[in-house]
């Protein structure tokens, strides 16, 4: 059994959104899985896109354990939020491995727990998710998992070339069910005693099957479309960035990220990894200098420190601007607009997105 966690690590590394291997991953897996649970996890297919489930019988056929043991361990892992679970297309109970960005490390923090277990997971996550690990997860492929959706709810921003499917309000309107959870980035920072970020925490919004999952597991609460819109408006006013799946439709979640502790935006702010390694950035900022009064509001709110006032005029570092639009929300003269960087568009839907990533990673 001593090598079970190394075998599991290699199994998880081959996921579409796989876990880059290092010794810190082994420590994380030991905390997540008991040895027999790890054996069952090894029997869960690793060639599926995030949130794609298989039934118990199919998993048991891939395992040397009795089906009763497999069933028991699947249920115990699901109860501990160590697996994604949902109904299969045939109506049976289904399970899937949690993939990076779709449950790991988020399930440890979405529920807002602040007990010893949560603190222990925060320490292990910090040890594992170093900047090189994060770069490995999102780098190496041209298709990026996430993109930024321009701020648009709190005022009518001038947005040049922004399609309806790229606007956050349309995403909310399209959802059949919506949930709000705690931000895993700021929650884990809070657990580790870092209190210098004052942004709201219960702002991580999930849609449809992802919403149903987190609600069923007690990791989030169900909200109406009106409450979701209210949360998003407040996030924009706080200077938080809407980060969504890099798709035109079937968005699963909206993270509302800050530059302090977000595992993506914060890395960009600190210039640890290039913006374009981590994210799909379809937009950038444009400024009408005739309308600008050089008040500095945009420099204060920019989550990635991409704006400076030089000779009483704002200067935008276009190599780091993420086109999030929160600077436009704060601008008192409406001098800022959002414009498209290129003619590129996002993959059509969730299956298209992760099919591209799977192919680019050489996973078949």
C-alpha positions as CSV (number, residue, x, y, z in Angstrom):
1,X,0.0,0.0,0.0
2,X,3.0,2.3,0.4
3,X,3.1,3.2,-3.3
4,X,-0.7,3.7,-3.6
5,X,-0.5,7.5,-3.3
6,X,2.2,7.7,-6.0
7,X,0.1,5.6,-8.3
8,X,-2.9,7.8,-7.6
9,X,-0.9,10.9,-8.2
10,X,0.1,9.6,-11.6
11,X,-3.5,8.7,-12.3
12,X,-4.7,12.2,-11.4
13,X,-1.8,13.8,-13.4
14,X,-3.4,12.4,-16.6
15,X,-6.8,14.1,-16.1
16,X,-7.7,16.8,-18.6
17,X,-7.3,19.3,-15.7
18,X,-4.6,17.2,-14.1
19,X,-2.6,17.4,-10.9
20,X,1.1,18.3,-11.7
21,X,3.2,15.8,-9.8
22,X,5.5,16.8,-6.9
23,X,6.1,15.5,-3.4
24,X,3.7,18.0,-1.9
25,X,0.9,16.3,-3.9
26,X,1.5,13.1,-2.1
27,X,1.0,14.8,1.2
28,X,-2.2,16.3,0.0
29,X,-3.5,13.0,-1.3
30,X,-2.7,11.2,2.0
31,X,-5.0,13.7,3.7
32,X,-7.7,13.3,1.1
33,X,-7.8,9.5,0.7
34,X,-7.5,6.6,3.0
35,X,-5.5,3.7,1.3
36,X,-8.6,1.7,0.3
37,X,-10.3,4.9,-0.9
38,X,-7.3,5.6,-3.0
39,X,-7.6,2.1,-4.6
40,X,-11.2,3.0,-5.6
41,X,-10.2,6.4,-6.9
42,X,-7.7,4.6,-9.2
43,X,-10.6,2.7,-10.7
44,X,-12.4,5.9,-11.7
45,X,-11.6,6.8,-15.3
46,X,-9.2,9.7,-15.8
47,X,-10.0,10.3,-19.5
48,X,-13.2,12.2,-18.9
49,X,-13.8,15.9,-19.0
50,X,-14.5,17.7,-15.7
51,X,-18.0,17.0,-14.3
52,X,-18.5,13.9,-16.5
53,X,-19.5,11.0,-14.3
54,X,-19.6,7.2,-14.6
55,X,-21.7,4.7,-12.7
56,X,-20.7,2.5,-9.8
57,X,-20.8,-0.7,-11.9
58,X,-18.4,0.7,-14.5
59,X,-16.0,1.7,-11.7
60,X,-16.2,-1.6,-10.0
61,X,-15.3,-3.4,-13.2
62,X,-12.1,-1.5,-13.3
63,X,-11.2,-2.5,-9.7
64,X,-10.1,-5.7,-8.0
65,X,-12.2,-4.9,-4.9
66,X,-15.7,-6.4,-4.3
67,X,-18.5,-4.2,-5.6
68,X,-19.8,-3.8,-2.1
69,X,-16.5,-2.3,-1.0
70,X,-16.3,0.0,-4.1
71,X,-19.9,1.2,-3.5
72,X,-19.1,1.9,0.2
73,X,-15.9,3.8,-0.6
74,X,-17.5,5.8,-3.4
75,X,-20.3,6.9,-1.1
76,X,-17.9,7.8,1.8
77,X,-15.7,9.8,-0.6
78,X,-18.7,11.6,-2.0
79,X,-19.9,12.4,1.5
80,X,-16.5,13.9,2.3
81,X,-16.7,16.0,-0.9
82,X,-13.6,14.2,-2.3
83,X,-15.5,13.2,-5.5
84,X,-17.9,14.9,-7.8
85,X,-21.2,13.1,-8.0
86,X,-24.3,13.5,-10.2
87,X,-26.8,11.3,-12.0
88,X,-25.6,9.6,-15.2
89,X,-27.5,10.0,-18.4
90,X,-29.3,6.7,-17.6
91,X,-30.4,8.0,-14.2
92,X,-28.0,6.0,-12.1
93,X,-25.7,7.5,-9.4
94,X,-22.5,8.6,-11.0
95,X,-19.1,9.7,-9.8
96,X,-16.0,11.5,-11.2
97,X,-12.6,12.5,-9.9
98,X,-12.3,16.1,-8.9
99,X,-10.2,18.0,-11.4
100,X,-8.0,21.1,-10.9
101,X,-10.3,24.1,-10.9
102,X,-13.4,22.0,-10.7
103,X,-13.4,20.9,-7.1
104,X,-9.7,20.7,-6.2
105,X,-8.8,22.6,-4.1
106,X,-12.1,24.4,-3.9
107,X,-14.2,21.8,-2.1
108,X,-12.1,22.3,1.0
109,X,-13.1,26.0,1.2
110,X,-16.4,26.6,-0.6
111,X,-18.5,25.9,2.5
112,X,-16.7,28.5,4.6
113,X,-15.5,26.0,7.3
114,X,-12.9,27.4,9.7
115,X,-12.1,24.3,11.7
116,X,-8.8,22.4,12.2
117,X,-9.5,20.2,9.2
118,X,-9.9,23.3,6.9
119,X,-6.8,24.9,8.3
120,X,-4.8,21.7,7.6
121,X,-6.0,21.6,4.1
122,X,-5.2,25.3,3.6
123,X,-1.6,24.5,4.6
124,X,-1.3,21.5,2.3
125,X,-2.8,23.4,-0.6
126,X,-0.4,26.3,-0.1
127,X,2.5,23.9,-0.1
128,X,1.3,22.2,-3.3
129,X,-0.1,25.0,-5.4
130,X,3.2,26.9,-5.9
131,X,3.6,29.3,-8.9
132,X,5.3,26.6,-11.0
133,X,2.5,24.2,-10.2
134,X,-0.1,26.7,-11.3
135,X,1.8,27.5,-14.4
136,X,2.0,23.8,-15.3
137,X,-1.8,23.4,-14.9
138,X,-2.7,26.3,-17.2
139,X,0.4,26.6,-19.4
140,X,1.5,24.4,-22.3
141,X,-1.8,24.7,-24.2
142,X,-3.1,27.4,-26.4
143,X,-6.7,26.9,-25.2
144,X,-7.1,28.4,-21.7
145,X,-9.6,27.0,-19.2
146,X,-10.8,30.4,-18.0
147,X,-11.4,33.9,-19.3
148,X,-12.4,37.3,-17.8
149,X,-15.9,38.6,-18.4
150,X,-16.0,42.4,-18.5
151,X,-17.8,44.3,-15.7
152,X,-21.1,45.5,-17.0
153,X,-23.8,45.3,-14.4
154,X,-23.3,48.4,-12.2
155,X,-23.4,50.9,-15.1
156,X,-23.6,50.9,-18.9
157,X,-20.0,50.7,-20.0
158,X,-18.9,51.4,-23.5
159,X,-17.9,47.9,-24.8
160,X,-16.5,47.6,-28.3
161,X,-17.0,44.2,-29.9
162,X,-18.2,42.4,-26.8
163,X,-20.7,39.8,-27.8
164,X,-23.9,39.1,-25.8
165,X,-22.6,35.7,-24.7
166,X,-19.5,37.4,-23.2
167,X,-21.5,39.6,-20.9
168,X,-22.0,38.5,-17.3
169,X,-25.7,39.4,-17.2
170,X,-26.4,37.0,-20.1
171,X,-24.6,34.2,-18.2
172,X,-26.9,34.7,-15.2
173,X,-30.0,34.9,-17.4
174,X,-29.2,31.5,-19.0
175,X,-28.8,29.6,-15.8
176,X,-31.5,27.2,-14.6
177,X,-30.1,27.1,-11.0
178,X,-27.6,29.3,-9.2
179,X,-25.6,28.9,-6.0
180,X,-23.2,31.1,-4.1
181,X,-20.2,29.7,-2.2
182,X,-17.2,31.2,-0.3
183,X,-14.2,32.3,-2.4
184,X,-11.7,29.5,-1.9
185,X,-8.7,31.8,-2.5
186,X,-9.7,34.3,0.2
187,X,-11.1,31.6,2.5
188,X,-7.8,29.7,2.5
189,X,-5.9,32.9,3.1
190,X,-8.2,33.7,6.0
191,X,-7.6,30.3,7.5
192,X,-3.8,30.9,7.3
193,X,-4.2,34.1,9.3
194,X,-3.8,36.5,6.3
195,X,-6.3,39.3,7.0
196,X,-5.0,42.2,4.8
197,X,-7.7,41.5,2.1
198,X,-11.0,43.1,3.0
199,X,-13.0,42.0,-0.1
200,X,-16.2,40.0,0.3
201,X,-15.8,36.2,0.6
202,X,-19.3,34.7,-0.2
203,X,-19.1,35.6,-3.9
204,X,-18.2,32.4,-5.7
205,X,-21.2,31.7,-8.0
206,X,-22.1,28.4,-9.6
207,X,-24.5,27.5,-12.3
208,X,-26.7,24.5,-13.3
209,X,-25.1,21.1,-12.6
210,X,-22.2,22.7,-10.7
211,X,-24.7,24.7,-8.6
212,X,-26.8,21.5,-8.0
213,X,-23.7,19.7,-6.8
214,X,-22.5,22.3,-4.3
215,X,-26.0,22.9,-2.9
216,X,-26.5,19.1,-2.4
217,X,-23.2,18.9,-0.6
218,X,-23.9,21.8,1.7
219,X,-21.0,23.7,0.2
220,X,-23.1,26.6,-1.1
221,X,-26.6,28.1,-0.8
222,X,-29.2,28.4,-3.6
223,X,-29.8,32.0,-4.7
224,X,-32.2,33.7,-7.1
225,X,-31.1,35.4,-10.3
226,X,-31.8,38.7,-8.7
227,X,-29.5,37.9,-5.7
228,X,-26.8,36.7,-8.1
229,X,-27.0,40.0,-10.0
230,X,-26.8,41.9,-6.7
231,X,-23.7,40.0,-5.7
232,X,-22.1,40.6,-9.1
233,X,-22.8,44.4,-8.9
234,X,-21.3,44.6,-5.5
235,X,-18.2,42.6,-6.7
236,X,-17.7,45.1,-9.5
237,X,-17.9,48.0,-7.1
238,X,-15.3,46.3,-4.9
239,X,-13.0,45.9,-7.9
240,X,-13.3,42.1,-8.1
241,X,-12.8,40.4,-11.4
242,X,-15.4,38.1,-13.1
243,X,-13.5,35.0,-14.1
244,X,-15.6,32.4,-16.0
245,X,-15.2,29.2,-18.0
246,X,-13.6,30.0,-21.4
247,X,-16.8,29.1,-23.3
248,X,-19.5,30.9,-25.3
249,X,-22.2,28.9,-23.5
250,X,-22.6,26.4,-20.6
251,X,-20.6,28.4,-18.1
252,X,-20.3,26.5,-14.9
253,X,-19.1,29.2,-12.5
254,X,-18.1,32.8,-12.0
255,X,-15.2,33.4,-9.6
256,X,-15.0,37.0,-8.4
257,X,-11.3,37.4,-7.9
258,X,-9.0,39.9,-6.2
259,X,-5.4,40.8,-6.7
260,X,-4.4,39.9,-3.2
261,X,-4.9,36.1,-2.9
262,X,-6.6,34.9,-6.1
263,X,-4.7,31.9,-7.4
264,X,-4.7,33.5,-10.9
265,X,-5.3,37.3,-10.7
266,X,-2.9,37.5,-7.7
267,X,-0.2,35.8,-9.6
268,X,-0.6,38.2,-12.4
269,X,-0.6,41.2,-10.1
270,X,2.7,40.0,-8.6
271,X,4.1,39.4,-12.1
272,X,5.0,35.8,-11.3
273,X,3.5,34.4,-14.5
274,X,2.5,36.1,-17.7
275,X,-1.2,37.0,-18.1
276,X,-1.5,35.0,-21.3
277,X,0.0,31.8,-19.7
278,X,-2.8,31.7,-17.2
279,X,-5.9,33.1,-18.8
280,X,-7.7,33.9,-22.1
281,X,-7.8,37.7,-22.3
282,X,-10.1,38.8,-25.1
283,X,-10.4,42.5,-24.1
284,X,-8.3,45.4,-23.0
285,X,-8.9,49.0,-21.9
286,X,-9.1,52.1,-24.0
287,X,-9.1,55.6,-22.5
288,X,-10.6,58.8,-23.8
289,X,-8.0,61.3,-22.6
290,X,-10.2,64.2,-23.4
291,X,-12.6,63.0,-20.8
292,X,-10.1,61.8,-18.2
293,X,-9.6,64.1,-15.2
294,X,-6.5,62.2,-13.9
295,X,-8.2,61.4,-10.5
296,X,-6.3,58.2,-10.1
297,X,-9.4,56.1,-9.2
298,X,-8.5,53.5,-11.9
299,X,-5.0,53.1,-10.6
300,X,-6.3,52.4,-7.1
301,X,-8.8,49.8,-8.1
302,X,-6.9,47.9,-10.9
303,X,-6.6,44.3,-9.6
304,X,-3.3,43.7,-11.5
305,X,-1.6,47.1,-11.1
306,X,-1.6,47.7,-14.8
307,X,-2.4,51.4,-14.7
308,X,-0.2,54.4,-13.6
309,X,-0.7,58.1,-13.8
310,X,2.3,59.7,-15.5
311,X,2.4,63.4,-16.3
312,X,-1.2,63.6,-15.1
313,X,-2.5,61.0,-17.6
314,X,-3.3,57.3,-17.1
315,X,-0.9,55.0,-18.8
316,X,-2.0,51.4,-19.3
317,X,0.5,48.5,-19.5
318,X,-1.1,46.5,-22.3
319,X,1.1,43.5,-21.6
320,X,-0.6,43.1,-18.2
321,X,-4.1,44.6,-18.6
322,X,-6.7,41.8,-18.3
323,X,-9.6,43.8,-19.8
324,X,-11.8,43.1,-16.7
325,X,-13.4,46.6,-16.8
326,X,-13.5,47.3,-13.1
327,X,-11.5,50.5,-13.7
328,X,-14.4,51.7,-15.9
329,X,-16.9,51.0,-13.1
330,X,-14.9,53.4,-10.8
331,X,-14.3,56.1,-13.5
332,X,-16.3,59.3,-12.6
333,X,-16.3,60.7,-16.1
334,X,-16.9,57.5,-18.1
335,X,-13.6,58.0,-19.9
336,X,-12.8,54.3,-20.0
337,X,-14.1,51.8,-22.4
338,X,-13.5,48.1,-23.1
339,X,-12.4,46.9,-26.5
340,X,-11.6,43.6,-28.1
341,X,-7.9,42.6,-28.4
342,X,-8.3,40.3,-31.3
343,X,-10.9,38.4,-33.4
344,X,-10.5,35.2,-31.4
345,X,-13.5,33.8,-29.7
346,X,-14.0,31.2,-27.0
347,X,-14.8,27.5,-27.6
348,X,-18.5,26.9,-28.2
349,X,-19.3,25.1,-25.0
350,X,-17.9,23.1,-22.0
351,X,-17.4,19.9,-24.0
352,X,-15.6,21.8,-26.8
353,X,-13.4,23.6,-24.3
354,X,-12.1,20.5,-22.6
355,X,-12.0,18.5,-25.8
356,X,-9.5,21.0,-27.1
357,X,-7.5,21.0,-23.9
358,X,-7.4,17.2,-23.9
359,X,-6.1,17.1,-27.5
360,X,-3.5,19.8,-26.8
361,X,-2.2,18.0,-23.8
362,X,-1.8,14.9,-26.0
363,X,-4.3,12.8,-23.9
364,X,-6.0,11.2,-26.8
